[in-house]
Amino acid sequence: MIGFNADYSEETFTLDQIGELSGDTLLEFGAPWCGHCQAATPAIKEALSEHSELRHIRIYDGKGKRLGRAFKVKLWPTLILLHEGKEVDRLVRPLKADEVRQLISKIS
């Protein structure tokens, strides 16, 4: 999905599928019931509203979810910025839109 995506994907993307993504993508690992994720959502939404061209994929992470482990996600939410399927940088538990903007600026 291009721009802010409100829903967590239950789809299981593989590491290979993520690696094949073209352009720029923001992966967000978390869970809908996670308080930290809920607290970060307004900041993420605000920053992404300024980058409608950026693909945003929310990935429902948790026990037994391989993609989060492949990216070594330890805390939620973890934002991983990708360019052509490769990690550029990451941000853990943002609370301010400026933190997310700074992450996105690494590809702008």
PDB file as gemmi writes it, atoms N, CA and C in Angstrom:
CRYST1    1.000    1.000    1.000  90.00  90.00  90.00 P 1                      
ATOM      1  N   MET A   1       0.845  -1.184   0.000  1.00  0.00           N  
ATOM      2  CA  MET A   1       0.000   0.000   0.000  1.00  0.00           C  
ATOM      3  C   MET A   1       0.884   1.239   0.000  1.00  0.00           C  
ATOM      4  N   ILE A   2       0.516   2.207  -0.786  1.00  0.00           N  
ATOM      5  CA  ILE A   2       1.265   3.461  -0.854  1.00  0.00           C  
ATOM      6  C   ILE A   2       0.670   4.422   0.174  1.00  0.00           C  
ATOM      7  N   GLY A   3       1.544   5.162   0.885  1.00  0.00           N  
ATOM      8  CA  GLY A   3       1.091   6.053   1.942  1.00  0.00           C  
ATOM      9  C   GLY A   3       0.813   5.275   3.214  1.00  0.00           C  
ATOM     10  N   PHE A   4       0.290   5.951   4.222  1.00  0.00           N  
ATOM     11  CA  PHE A   4       0.040   5.321   5.514  1.00  0.00           C  
ATOM     12  C   PHE A   4      -0.957   4.179   5.381  1.00  0.00           C  
ATOM     13  N   ASN A   5      -0.630   3.064   5.996  1.00  0.00           N  
ATOM     14  CA  ASN A   5      -1.486   1.883   5.997  1.00  0.00           C  
ATOM     15  C   ASN A   5      -1.937   1.640   7.431  1.00  0.00           C  
ATOM     16  N   ALA A   6      -3.224   1.707   7.687  1.00  0.00           N  
ATOM     17  CA  ALA A   6      -3.748   1.572   9.048  1.00  0.00           C  
ATOM     18  C   ALA A   6      -3.801   0.134   9.534  1.00  0.00           C  
ATOM     19  N   ASP A   7      -3.777  -0.822   8.625  1.00  0.00           N  
ATOM     20  CA  ASP A   7      -3.972  -2.218   9.012  1.00  0.00           C  
ATOM     21  C   ASP A   7      -2.673  -3.008   9.029  1.00  0.00           C  
ATOM     22  N   TYR A   8      -2.582  -3.884  10.039  1.00  0.00           N  
ATOM     23  CA  TYR A   8      -1.450  -4.810  10.093  1.00  0.00           C  
ATOM     24  C   TYR A   8      -1.727  -5.965   9.150  1.00  0.00           C  
ATOM     25  N   SER A   9      -0.713  -6.359   8.407  1.00  0.00           N  
ATOM     26  CA  SER A   9      -0.858  -7.463   7.471  1.00  0.00           C  
ATOM     27  C   SER A   9      -0.599  -8.776   8.184  1.00  0.00           C  
ATOM     28  N   GLU A  10      -1.550  -9.683   8.067  1.00  0.00           N  
ATOM     29  CA  GLU A  10      -1.380 -11.025   8.615  1.00  0.00           C  
ATOM     30  C   GLU A  10      -0.676 -11.901   7.577  1.00  0.00           C  
ATOM     31  N   GLU A  11      -0.581 -11.366   6.344  1.00  0.00           N  
ATOM     32  CA  GLU A  11       0.099 -12.118   5.296  1.00  0.00           C  
ATOM     33  C   GLU A  11       1.527 -12.375   5.739  1.00  0.00           C  
ATOM     34  N   THR A  12       2.021 -13.516   5.360  1.00  0.00           N  
ATOM     35  CA  THR A  12       3.395 -13.807   5.710  1.00  0.00           C  
ATOM     36  C   THR A  12       4.284 -13.549   4.504  1.00  0.00           C  
ATOM     37  N   PHE A  13       4.901 -12.389   4.527  1.00  0.00           N  
ATOM     38  CA  PHE A  13       5.876 -12.066   3.505  1.00  0.00           C  
ATOM     39  C   PHE A  13       7.132 -12.864   3.818  1.00  0.00           C  
ATOM     40  N   THR A  14       7.848 -13.271   2.791  1.00  0.00           N  
ATOM     41  CA  THR A  14       9.123 -13.932   3.019  1.00  0.00           C  
ATOM     42  C   THR A  14      10.225 -12.890   2.891  1.00  0.00           C  
ATOM     43  N   LEU A  15      11.382 -13.223   3.409  1.00  0.00           N  
ATOM     44  CA  LEU A  15      12.525 -12.332   3.301  1.00  0.00           C  
ATOM     45  C   LEU A  15      12.858 -12.092   1.827  1.00  0.00           C  
ATOM     46  N   ASP A  16      12.696 -13.121   1.003  1.00  0.00           N  
ATOM     47  CA  ASP A  16      12.945 -12.979  -0.436  1.00  0.00           C  
ATOM     48  C   ASP A  16      11.966 -11.996  -1.068  1.00  0.00           C  
ATOM     49  N   GLN A  17      10.683 -12.067  -0.696  1.00  0.00           N  
ATOM     50  CA  GLN A  17       9.682 -11.144  -1.249  1.00  0.00           C  
ATOM     51  C   GLN A  17      10.007  -9.705  -0.858  1.00  0.00           C  
ATOM     52  N   ILE A  18      10.412  -9.508   0.385  1.00  0.00           N  
ATOM     53  CA  ILE A  18      10.781  -8.166   0.841  1.00  0.00           C  
ATOM     54  C   ILE A  18      11.999  -7.682   0.050  1.00  0.00           C  
ATOM     55  N   GLY A  19      12.963  -8.558  -0.160  1.00  0.00           N  
ATOM     56  CA  GLY A  19      14.166  -8.213  -0.900  1.00  0.00           C  
ATOM     57  C   GLY A  19      13.897  -7.841  -2.350  1.00  0.00           C  
ATOM     58  N   GLU A  20      12.767  -8.287  -2.891  1.00  0.00           N  
ATOM     59  CA  GLU A  20      12.419  -8.006  -4.286  1.00  0.00           C  
ATOM     60  C   GLU A  20      11.599  -6.726  -4.454  1.00  0.00           C  
ATOM     61  N   LEU A  21      11.260  -6.057  -3.351  1.00  0.00           N  
ATOM     62  CA  LEU A  21      10.470  -4.830  -3.449  1.00  0.00           C  
ATOM     63  C   LEU A  21      11.266  -3.750  -4.167  1.00  0.00           C  
ATOM     64  N   SER A  22      10.629  -3.092  -5.105  1.00  0.00           N  
ATOM     65  CA  SER A  22      11.302  -2.012  -5.816  1.00  0.00           C  
ATOM     66  C   SER A  22      10.968  -0.679  -5.149  1.00  0.00           C  
ATOM     67  N   GLY A  23      11.831   0.285  -5.359  1.00  0.00           N  
ATOM     68  CA  GLY A  23      11.587   1.610  -4.802  1.00  0.00           C  
ATOM     69  C   GLY A  23      11.828   1.644  -3.305  1.00  0.00           C  
ATOM     70  N   ASP A  24      11.110   2.541  -2.640  1.00  0.00           N  
ATOM     71  CA  ASP A  24      11.291   2.767  -1.211  1.00  0.00           C  
ATOM     72  C   ASP A  24      10.096   2.229  -0.436  1.00  0.00           C  
ATOM     73  N   THR A  25      10.382   1.590   0.688  1.00  0.00           N  
ATOM     74  CA  THR A  25       9.350   0.969   1.510  1.00  0.00           C  
ATOM     75  C   THR A  25       9.672   1.201   2.975  1.00  0.00           C  
ATOM     76  N   LEU A  26       8.621   1.445   3.763  1.00  0.00           N  
ATOM     77  CA  LEU A  26       8.766   1.517   5.207  1.00  0.00           C  
ATOM     78  C   LEU A  26       8.031   0.317   5.797  1.00  0.00           C  
ATOM     79  N   LEU A  27       8.786  -0.595   6.398  1.00  0.00           N  
ATOM     80  CA  LEU A  27       8.189  -1.726   7.096  1.00  0.00           C  
ATOM     81  C   LEU A  27       7.970  -1.315   8.540  1.00  0.00           C  
ATOM     82  N   GLU A  28       6.815  -1.661   9.066  1.00  0.00           N  
ATOM     83  CA  GLU A  28       6.519  -1.382  10.473  1.00  0.00           C  
ATOM     84  C   GLU A  28       6.142  -2.698  11.136  1.00  0.00           C  
ATOM     85  N   PHE A  29       7.000  -3.165  12.037  1.00  0.00           N  
ATOM     86  CA  PHE A  29       6.723  -4.400  12.766  1.00  0.00           C  
ATOM     87  C   PHE A  29       6.064  -4.044  14.087  1.00  0.00           C  
ATOM     88  N   GLY A  30       4.952  -4.707  14.400  1.00  0.00           N  
ATOM     89  CA  GLY A  30       4.247  -4.443  15.641  1.00  0.00           C  
ATOM     90  C   GLY A  30       3.011  -5.309  15.748  1.00  0.00           C  
ATOM     91  N   ALA A  31       2.097  -4.880  16.608  1.00  0.00           N  
ATOM     92  CA  ALA A  31       0.840  -5.599  16.816  1.00  0.00           C  
ATOM     93  C   ALA A  31      -0.243  -4.587  17.176  1.00  0.00           C  
ATOM     94  N   PRO A  32      -1.492  -4.844  16.757  1.00  0.00           N  
ATOM     95  CA  PRO A  32      -2.558  -3.869  16.998  1.00  0.00           C  
ATOM     96  C   PRO A  32      -2.857  -3.636  18.477  1.00  0.00           C  
ATOM     97  N   TRP A  33      -2.554  -4.594  19.326  1.00  0.00           N  
ATOM     98  CA  TRP A  33      -2.846  -4.460  20.758  1.00  0.00           C  
ATOM     99  C   TRP A  33      -1.685  -3.845  21.548  1.00  0.00           C  
ATOM    100  N   CYS A  34      -0.553  -3.599  20.888  1.00  0.00           N  
ATOM    101  CA  CYS A  34       0.658  -3.104  21.545  1.00  0.00           C  
ATOM    102  C   CYS A  34       0.529  -1.616  21.878  1.00  0.00           C  
ATOM    103  N   GLY A  35       0.667  -1.279  23.150  1.00  0.00           N  
ATOM    104  CA  GLY A  35       0.558   0.109  23.591  1.00  0.00           C  
ATOM    105  C   GLY A  35       1.595   1.021  22.951  1.00  0.00           C  
ATOM    106  N   HIS A  36       2.825   0.540  22.807  1.00  0.00           N  
ATOM    107  CA  HIS A  36       3.879   1.343  22.176  1.00  0.00           C  
ATOM    108  C   HIS A  36       3.531   1.614  20.704  1.00  0.00           C  
ATOM    109  N   CYS A  37       2.959   0.605  20.053  1.00  0.00           N  
ATOM    110  CA  CYS A  37       2.568   0.764  18.645  1.00  0.00           C  
ATOM    111  C   CYS A  37       1.449   1.791  18.518  1.00  0.00           C  
ATOM    112  N   GLN A  38       0.484   1.702  19.411  1.00  0.00           N  
ATOM    113  CA  GLN A  38      -0.630   2.648  19.396  1.00  0.00           C  
ATOM    114  C   GLN A  38      -0.127   4.071  19.648  1.00  0.00           C  
ATOM    115  N   ALA A  39       0.844   4.214  20.563  1.00  0.00           N  
ATOM    116  CA  ALA A  39       1.385   5.535  20.886  1.00  0.00           C  
ATOM    117  C   ALA A  39       2.182   6.113  19.713  1.00  0.00           C  
ATOM    118  N   ALA A  40       2.818   5.254  18.923  1.00  0.00           N  
ATOM    119  CA  ALA A  40       3.649   5.715  17.803  1.00  0.00           C  
ATOM    120  C   ALA A  40       2.833   6.024  16.551  1.00  0.00           C  
ATOM    121  N   THR A  41       1.630   5.474  16.453  1.00  0.00           N  
ATOM    122  CA  THR A  41       0.834   5.602  15.226  1.00  0.00           C  
ATOM    123  C   THR A  41       0.620   7.046  14.775  1.00  0.00           C  
ATOM    124  N   PRO A  42       0.246   7.994  15.648  1.00  0.00           N  
ATOM    125  CA  PRO A  42       0.045   9.371  15.161  1.00  0.00           C  
ATOM    126  C   PRO A  42       1.307   9.974  14.537  1.00  0.00           C  
ATOM    127  N   ALA A  43       2.476   9.709  15.121  1.00  0.00           N  
ATOM    128  CA  ALA A  43       3.734  10.247  14.586  1.00  0.00           C  
ATOM    129  C   ALA A  43       4.045   9.638  13.224  1.00  0.00           C  
ATOM    130  N   ILE A  44       3.833   8.332  13.098  1.00  0.00           N  
ATOM    131  CA  ILE A  44       4.100   7.640  11.836  1.00  0.00           C  
ATOM    132  C   ILE A  44       3.142   8.146  10.761  1.00  0.00           C  
ATOM    133  N   LYS A  45       1.875   8.264  11.130  1.00  0.00           N  
ATOM    134  CA  LYS A  45       0.854   8.719  10.174  1.00  0.00           C  
ATOM    135  C   LYS A  45       1.162  10.132   9.695  1.00  0.00           C  
ATOM    136  N   GLU A  46       1.540  11.020  10.621  1.00  0.00           N  
ATOM    137  CA  GLU A  46       1.835  12.408  10.248  1.00  0.00           C  
ATOM    138  C   GLU A  46       3.022  12.469   9.289  1.00  0.00           C  
ATOM    139  N   ALA A  47       4.092  11.763   9.609  1.00  0.00           N  
ATOM    140  CA  ALA A  47       5.284  11.791   8.747  1.00  0.00           C  
ATOM    141  C   ALA A  47       4.991  11.182   7.380  1.00  0.00           C  
ATOM    142  N   LEU A  48       4.234  10.101   7.352  1.00  0.00           N  
ATOM    143  CA  LEU A  48       3.919   9.453   6.076  1.00  0.00           C  
ATOM    144  C   LEU A  48       2.953  10.285   5.232  1.00  0.00           C  
ATOM    145  N   SER A  49       2.169  11.143   5.870  1.00  0.00           N  
ATOM    146  CA  SER A  49       1.238  11.984   5.107  1.00  0.00           C  
ATOM    147  C   SER A  49       2.000  12.933   4.178  1.00  0.00           C  
ATOM    148  N   GLU A  50       3.259  13.181   4.492  1.00  0.00           N  
ATOM    149  CA  GLU A  50       4.104  14.056   3.682  1.00  0.00           C  
ATOM    150  C   GLU A  50       4.862  13.279   2.606  1.00  0.00           C  
ATOM    151  N   HIS A  51       4.718  11.962   2.608  1.00  0.00           N  
ATOM    152  CA  HIS A  51       5.440  11.102   1.657  1.00  0.00           C  
ATOM    153  C   HIS A  51       4.476  10.070   1.089  1.00  0.00           C  
ATOM    154  N   SER A  52       3.487  10.553   0.367  1.00  0.00           N  
ATOM    155  CA  SER A  52       2.444   9.662  -0.139  1.00  0.00           C  
ATOM    156  C   SER A  52       2.981   8.643  -1.145  1.00  0.00           C  
ATOM    157  N   GLU A  53       4.194   8.881  -1.656  1.00  0.00           N  
ATOM    158  CA  GLU A  53       4.791   7.948  -2.618  1.00  0.00           C  
ATOM    159  C   GLU A  53       5.448   6.750  -1.931  1.00  0.00           C  
ATOM    160  N   LEU A  54       5.637   6.837  -0.620  1.00  0.00           N  
ATOM    161  CA  LEU A  54       6.348   5.793   0.126  1.00  0.00           C  
ATOM    162  C   LEU A  54       5.408   4.638   0.466  1.00  0.00           C  
ATOM    163  N   ARG A  55       5.809   3.441   0.118  1.00  0.00           N  
ATOM    164  CA  ARG A  55       5.030   2.236   0.447  1.00  0.00           C  
ATOM    165  C   ARG A  55       5.207   1.964   1.946  1.00  0.00           C  
ATOM    166  N   HIS A  56       4.094   1.727   2.641  1.00  0.00           N  
ATOM    167  CA  HIS A  56       4.092   1.457   4.082  1.00  0.00           C  
ATOM    168  C   HIS A  56       3.444   0.099   4.307  1.00  0.00           C  
ATOM    169  N   ILE A  57       4.203  -0.821   4.861  1.00  0.00           N  
ATOM    170  CA  ILE A  57       3.667  -2.155   5.143  1.00  0.00           C  
ATOM    171  C   ILE A  57       3.758  -2.404   6.643  1.00  0.00           C  
ATOM    172  N   ARG A  58       2.591  -2.562   7.262  1.00  0.00           N  
ATOM    173  CA  ARG A  58       2.538  -2.896   8.691  1.00  0.00           C  
ATOM    174  C   ARG A  58       2.501  -4.413   8.807  1.00  0.00           C  
ATOM    175  N   ILE A  59       3.443  -4.958   9.520  1.00  0.00           N  
ATOM    176  CA  ILE A  59       3.554  -6.408   9.644  1.00  0.00           C  
ATOM    177  C   ILE A  59       3.237  -6.816  11.070  1.00  0.00           C  
ATOM    178  N   TYR A  60       2.216  -7.665  11.181  1.00  0.00           N  
ATOM    179  CA  TYR A  60       1.811  -8.192  12.485  1.00  0.00           C  
ATOM    180  C   TYR A  60       2.900  -9.153  12.930  1.00  0.00           C  
ATOM    181  N   ASP A  61       3.643  -8.737  13.924  1.00  0.00           N  
ATOM    182  CA  ASP A  61       4.778  -9.520  14.399  1.00  0.00           C  
ATOM    183  C   ASP A  61       4.384 -10.275  15.661  1.00  0.00           C  
ATOM    184  N   GLY A  62       5.164 -11.239  16.033  1.00  0.00           N  
ATOM    185  CA  GLY A  62       4.904 -11.981  17.257  1.00  0.00           C  
ATOM    186  C   GLY A  62       5.595 -13.324  17.237  1.00  0.00           C  
ATOM    187  N   LYS A  63       5.299 -14.109  18.247  1.00  0.00           N  
ATOM    188  CA  LYS A  63       5.906 -15.429  18.398  1.00  0.00           C  
ATOM    189  C   LYS A  63       5.655 -16.275  17.147  1.00  0.00           C  
ATOM    190  N   GLY A  64       6.711 -16.880  16.664  1.00  0.00           N  
ATOM    191  CA  GLY A  64       6.594 -17.745  15.501  1.00  0.00           C  
ATOM    192  C   GLY A  64       6.548 -17.022  14.166  1.00  0.00           C  
ATOM    193  N   LYS A  65       6.660 -15.706  14.186  1.00  0.00           N  
ATOM    194  CA  LYS A  65       6.645 -14.928  12.939  1.00  0.00           C  
ATOM    195  C   LYS A  65       8.089 -14.774  12.464  1.00  0.00           C  
ATOM    196  N   ARG A  66       8.401 -15.404  11.358  1.00  0.00           N  
ATOM    197  CA  ARG A  66       9.793 -15.485  10.903  1.00  0.00           C  
ATOM    198  C   ARG A  66      10.371 -14.179  10.387  1.00  0.00           C  
ATOM    199  N   LEU A  67       9.557 -13.359   9.754  1.00  0.00           N  
ATOM    200  CA  LEU A  67      10.087 -12.147   9.139  1.00  0.00           C  
ATOM    201  C   LEU A  67      10.674 -11.197  10.191  1.00  0.00           C  
ATOM    202  N   GLY A  68       9.974 -11.029  11.290  1.00  0.00           N  
ATOM    203  CA  GLY A  68      10.484 -10.181  12.368  1.00  0.00           C  
ATOM    204  C   GLY A  68      11.800 -10.705  12.919  1.00  0.00           C  
ATOM    205  N   ARG A  69      11.910 -12.023  13.028  1.00  0.00           N  
ATOM    206  CA  ARG A  69      13.155 -12.612  13.515  1.00  0.00           C  
ATOM    207  C   ARG A  69      14.274 -12.411  12.498  1.00  0.00           C  
ATOM    208  N   ALA A  70      13.948 -12.532  11.211  1.00  0.00           N  
ATOM    209  CA  ALA A  70      14.959 -12.354  10.156  1.00  0.00           C  
ATOM    210  C   ALA A  70      15.530 -10.937  10.194  1.00  0.00           C  
ATOM    211  N   PHE A  71      14.686  -9.964  10.571  1.00  0.00           N  
ATOM    212  CA  PHE A  71      15.143  -8.581  10.681  1.00  0.00           C  
ATOM    213  C   PHE A  71      15.639  -8.250  12.087  1.00  0.00           C  
ATOM    214  N   LYS A  72      15.689  -9.259  12.965  1.00  0.00           N  
ATOM    215  CA  LYS A  72      16.170  -9.096  14.346  1.00  0.00           C  
ATOM    216  C   LYS A  72      15.384  -8.027  15.114  1.00  0.00           C  
ATOM    217  N   VAL A  73      14.069  -8.025  14.912  1.00  0.00           N  
ATOM    218  CA  VAL A  73      13.192  -7.093  15.625  1.00  0.00           C  
ATOM    219  C   VAL A  73      13.060  -7.569  17.067  1.00  0.00           C  
ATOM    220  N   LYS A  74      13.344  -6.667  17.998  1.00  0.00           N  
ATOM    221  CA  LYS A  74      13.260  -6.998  19.425  1.00  0.00           C  
ATOM    222  C   LYS A  74      12.141  -6.227  20.130  1.00  0.00           C  
ATOM    223  N   LEU A  75      11.909  -4.971  19.707  1.00  0.00           N  
ATOM    224  CA  LEU A  75      10.905  -4.124  20.344  1.00  0.00           C  
ATOM    225  C   LEU A  75       9.934  -3.614  19.290  1.00  0.00           C  
ATOM    226  N   TRP A  76       8.712  -3.343  19.709  1.00  0.00           N  
ATOM    227  CA  TRP A  76       7.694  -2.806  18.809  1.00  0.00           C  
ATOM    228  C   TRP A  76       7.389  -1.369  19.175  1.00  0.00           C  
ATOM    229  N   PRO A  77       6.985  -0.574  18.255  1.00  0.00           N  
ATOM    230  CA  PRO A  77       7.139  -0.832  16.838  1.00  0.00           C  
ATOM    231  C   PRO A  77       8.577  -0.609  16.400  1.00  0.00           C  
ATOM    232  N   THR A  78       8.990  -1.362  15.414  1.00  0.00           N  
ATOM    233  CA  THR A  78      10.279  -1.143  14.765  1.00  0.00           C  
ATOM    234  C   THR A  78       9.984  -0.780  13.318  1.00  0.00           C  
ATOM    235  N   LEU A  79      10.485   0.375  12.907  1.00  0.00           N  
ATOM    236  CA  LEU A  79      10.340   0.831  11.525  1.00  0.00           C  
ATOM    237  C   LEU A  79      11.642   0.538  10.795  1.00  0.00           C  
ATOM    238  N   ILE A  80      11.533  -0.118   9.658  1.00  0.00           N  
ATOM    239  CA  ILE A  80      12.713  -0.425   8.854  1.00  0.00           C  
ATOM    240  C   ILE A  80      12.514   0.194   7.479  1.00  0.00           C  
ATOM    241  N   LEU A  81      13.426   1.079   7.131  1.00  0.00           N  
ATOM    242  CA  LEU A  81      13.370   1.770   5.853  1.00  0.00           C  
ATOM    243  C   LEU A  81      14.169   0.979   4.827  1.00  0.00           C  
ATOM    244  N   LEU A  82      13.519   0.669   3.715  1.00  0.00           N  
ATOM    245  CA  LEU A  82      14.157  -0.102   2.656  1.00  0.00           C  
ATOM    246  C   LEU A  82      14.254   0.718   1.377  1.00  0.00           C  
ATOM    247  N   HIS A  83      15.333   0.508   0.647  1.00  0.00           N  
ATOM    248  CA  HIS A  83      15.478   1.047  -0.709  1.00  0.00           C  
ATOM    249  C   HIS A  83      15.849  -0.138  -1.587  1.00  0.00           C  
ATOM    250  N   GLU A  84      14.996  -0.405  -2.587  1.00  0.00           N  
ATOM    251  CA  GLU A  84      15.190  -1.547  -3.477  1.00  0.00           C  
ATOM    252  C   GLU A  84      15.353  -2.853  -2.691  1.00  0.00           C  
ATOM    253  N   GLY A  85      14.567  -2.979  -1.602  1.00  0.00           N  
ATOM    254  CA  GLY A  85      14.555  -4.214  -0.821  1.00  0.00           C  
ATOM    255  C   GLY A  85      15.689  -4.377   0.175  1.00  0.00           C  
ATOM    256  N   LYS A  86      16.555  -3.382   0.279  1.00  0.00           N  
ATOM    257  CA  LYS A  86      17.697  -3.451   1.203  1.00  0.00           C  
ATOM    258  C   LYS A  86      17.506  -2.441   2.329  1.00  0.00           C  
ATOM    259  N   GLU A  87      17.861  -2.858   3.543  1.00  0.00           N  
ATOM    260  CA  GLU A  87      17.705  -1.963   4.696  1.00  0.00           C  
ATOM    261  C   GLU A  87      18.653  -0.775   4.602  1.00  0.00           C  
ATOM    262  N   VAL A  88      18.063   0.415   4.772  1.00  0.00           N  
ATOM    263  CA  VAL A  88      18.833   1.657   4.791  1.00  0.00           C  
ATOM    264  C   VAL A  88      19.094   2.048   6.245  1.00  0.00           C  
ATOM    265  N   ASP A  89      18.035   2.001   7.059  1.00  0.00           N  
ATOM    266  CA  ASP A  89      18.146   2.372   8.469  1.00  0.00           C  
ATOM    267  C   ASP A  89      16.885   1.893   9.178  1.00  0.00           C  
ATOM    268  N   ARG A  90      16.888   2.019  10.503  1.00  0.00           N  
ATOM    269  CA  ARG A  90      15.709   1.632  11.279  1.00  0.00           C  
ATOM    270  C   ARG A  90      15.509   2.574  12.458  1.00  0.00           C  
ATOM    271  N   LEU A  91      14.293   2.541  12.989  1.00  0.00           N  
ATOM    272  CA  LEU A  91      13.904   3.382  14.115  1.00  0.00           C  
ATOM    273  C   LEU A  91      13.009   2.544  15.020  1.00  0.00           C  
ATOM    274  N   VAL A  92      13.305   2.582  16.320  1.00  0.00           N  
ATOM    275  CA  VAL A  92      12.539   1.790  17.277  1.00  0.00           C  
ATOM    276  C   VAL A  92      11.759   2.715  18.212  1.00  0.00           C  
ATOM    277  N   ARG A  93      10.487   2.432  18.351  1.00  0.00           N  
ATOM    278  CA  ARG A  93       9.578   3.149  19.255  1.00  0.00           C  
ATOM    279  C   ARG A  93       9.590   4.670  19.108  1.00  0.00           C  
ATOM    280  N   PRO A  94       9.325   5.165  17.907  1.00  0.00           N  
ATOM    281  CA  PRO A  94       9.263   6.623  17.747  1.00  0.00           C  
ATOM    282  C   PRO A  94       8.012   7.183  18.419  1.00  0.00           C  
ATOM    283  N   LEU A  95       8.139   8.398  18.930  1.00  0.00           N  
ATOM    284  CA  LEU A  95       6.978   9.075  19.519  1.00  0.00           C  
ATOM    285  C   LEU A  95       6.689  10.407  18.842  1.00  0.00           C  
ATOM    286  N   LYS A  96       7.661  10.905  18.085  1.00  0.00           N  
ATOM    287  CA  LYS A  96       7.499  12.205  17.429  1.00  0.00           C  
ATOM    288  C   LYS A  96       7.616  12.031  15.915  1.00  0.00           C  
ATOM    289  N   ALA A  97       6.796  12.791  15.199  1.00  0.00           N  
ATOM    290  CA  ALA A  97       6.826  12.734  13.738  1.00  0.00           C  
ATOM    291  C   ALA A  97       8.203  13.110  13.206  1.00  0.00           C  
ATOM    292  N   ASP A  98       8.907  14.011  13.896  1.00  0.00           N  
ATOM    293  CA  ASP A  98      10.235  14.415  13.439  1.00  0.00           C  
ATOM    294  C   ASP A  98      11.223  13.249  13.440  1.00  0.00           C  
ATOM    295  N   GLU A  99      11.064  12.316  14.374  1.00  0.00           N  
ATOM    296  CA  GLU A  99      11.929  11.135  14.392  1.00  0.00           C  
ATOM    297  C   GLU A  99      11.698  10.299  13.131  1.00  0.00           C  
ATOM    298  N   VAL A 100      10.429  10.151  12.761  1.00  0.00           N  
ATOM    299  CA  VAL A 100      10.086   9.375  11.571  1.00  0.00           C  
ATOM    300  C   VAL A 100      10.530  10.122  10.320  1.00  0.00           C  
ATOM    301  N   ARG A 101      10.351  11.440  10.308  1.00  0.00           N  
ATOM    302  CA  ARG A 101      10.803  12.252   9.168  1.00  0.00           C  
ATOM    303  C   ARG A 101      12.312  12.102   8.958  1.00  0.00           C  
ATOM    304  N   GLN A 102      13.060  12.106  10.055  1.00  0.00           N  
ATOM    305  CA  GLN A 102      14.510  11.973   9.967  1.00  0.00           C  
ATOM    306  C   GLN A 102      14.884  10.621   9.365  1.00  0.00           C  
ATOM    307  N   LEU A 103      14.163   9.565   9.729  1.00  0.00           N  
ATOM    308  CA  LEU A 103      14.407   8.254   9.152  1.00  0.00           C  
ATOM    309  C   LEU A 103      14.120   8.283   7.641  1.00  0.00           C  
ATOM    310  N   ILE A 104      12.958   8.814   7.280  1.00  0.00           N  
ATOM    311  CA  ILE A 104      12.557   8.858   5.866  1.00  0.00           C  
ATOM    312  C   ILE A 104      13.522   9.710   5.044  1.00  0.00           C  
ATOM    313  N   SER A 105      14.107  10.732   5.670  1.00  0.00           N  
ATOM    314  CA  SER A 105      15.018  11.626   4.948  1.00  0.00           C  
ATOM    315  C   SER A 105      16.269  10.897   4.456  1.00  0.00           C  
ATOM    316  N   LYS A 106      16.537   9.727   4.973  1.00  0.00           N  
ATOM    317  CA  LYS A 106      17.730   8.975   4.548  1.00  0.00           C  
ATOM    318  C   LYS A 106      17.617   8.482   3.123  1.00  0.00           C  
ATOM    319  N   ILE A 107      16.389   8.508   2.550  1.00  0.00           N  
ATOM    320  CA  ILE A 107      16.213   8.091   1.155  1.00  0.00           C  
ATOM    321  C   ILE A 107      15.740   9.235   0.278  1.00  0.00           C  
ATOM    322  N   SER A 108      15.340  10.343   0.889  1.00  0.00           N  
ATOM    323  CA  SER A 108      14.777  11.455   0.110  1.00  0.00           C  
ATOM    324  C   SER A 108      15.858  12.245  -0.582  1.00  0.00           C  
TER     325      SER A 108                                                      
END                                                                             
